């Protein structure tokens, strides 16, 4: 590995002075530096990666033994070694009936059985065969969950708005009473189904919000409301504590990590909104990406390329963040979803063997949809001192056929941004603009300096025909595998999340102090804040 890192750094030193634009003297660059899988195009021609760079990144991929690690993951080996678990979210979307063994047991029949139960439940709720306690059809569903039990279904439900033909779905995650308070205020208890989603069924935010929702149902209906409840968990025994009918409990194995769980029962609220047929298309898109990831050569393999581009920008060029910029309003929650996927998976400082990492691991992931971001933080992307590799997502066609001119404007904006980042604006061009505005002499120089865009800022673009369930499945699975490949190259465990534990423990310990108990011993800052936050 060391030799690969050194070779990549040496190569970077050689090429970092050239501009990305200069690479387009090669007329075939776009074809050479893009790849496609089932209609999903990844263009990375607007990066400083050339043939040699790609070759060296492929050598790094080989040296890190990623292909063997990938095979181990798909085969159900316990690659999550700090929790002694297999990593098989891919099993939830696996097509066909081939057996897949975990601890000697074929997990596929149970997965299929649960999906069939979900489909029946969703069909019955959507058709009105299952009714609310007063015999009427459910019009609203609230998913109560947080992290992976919220971000996935919330993001995908918004993305798939054109496919919604079931009850309205709402998502409550934050323990801030404002979240559930605002959500319940607009709803009628008699028409509302509450789905409590928690892998562990112990998460304090979810259990607290679930209790508030159950209290609201019971107070509004005047009786206990088991027909208004369902639960999703891998700790199915714990769901009894909230009195949920076992027929409405949908379980999944501990080989599915929370942030990877959207494909199974955690997707129940999504399935309620879009129906089992479109949900199946969503799974099919992800399964197609799984096949592509397992079979395509690294240089043609979208998740592998994405990972190698990520490693190039983060480890070799030293850019600390990356921006996710979907030119799709319905993908507004995608950056937040990728934040958990990427940063909870790869925000690690120790290698699998417990030693300290010698290379940087996961970058900071952030973003907002375009064109909104253009009027907010793109100033920094174009003229700030930090270089932020940008990841654009754009469809050829929108769903609003009567507004196709607006989609054209959206596409033009997306292309304009990646072009501006790469091409920039030179000082002579800026001087011309300043002169045309009537500036002269020193003032012209000053004004021109502010209008220069250095350019040469890298970006990639993901382009697809239309945001369908299939395409959404492909995109999410592709990013999951990107995170896997990057984690494999860095030699970390991408599937645990010990870093979230300390804060949870301290919150439990601090609650009595917030409620008035006098602390024995606590640091001065927290003591001062406790005093300042005393409710009067
Ligand atoms: O706090 C982090 C985390 O454990 C995530 O990994 C997980 O997605 C989230 O909390 C919610 O956990 P659960 O689904 O068990 O409620």
Boltz pocket constraint, residues with backbone or C-beta under 6 A from the ligand:
constraints:
  - pocket:
      binder: B
      contacts: [[A, 146], [A, 147], [A, 148], [A, 149], [A, 197], [A, 198], [A, 199], [A, 200], [A, 201], [A, 202], [A, 203], [A, 206], [A, 258], [A, 259], [A, 344], [A, 497], [A, 500]]
      max_distance: 6.0
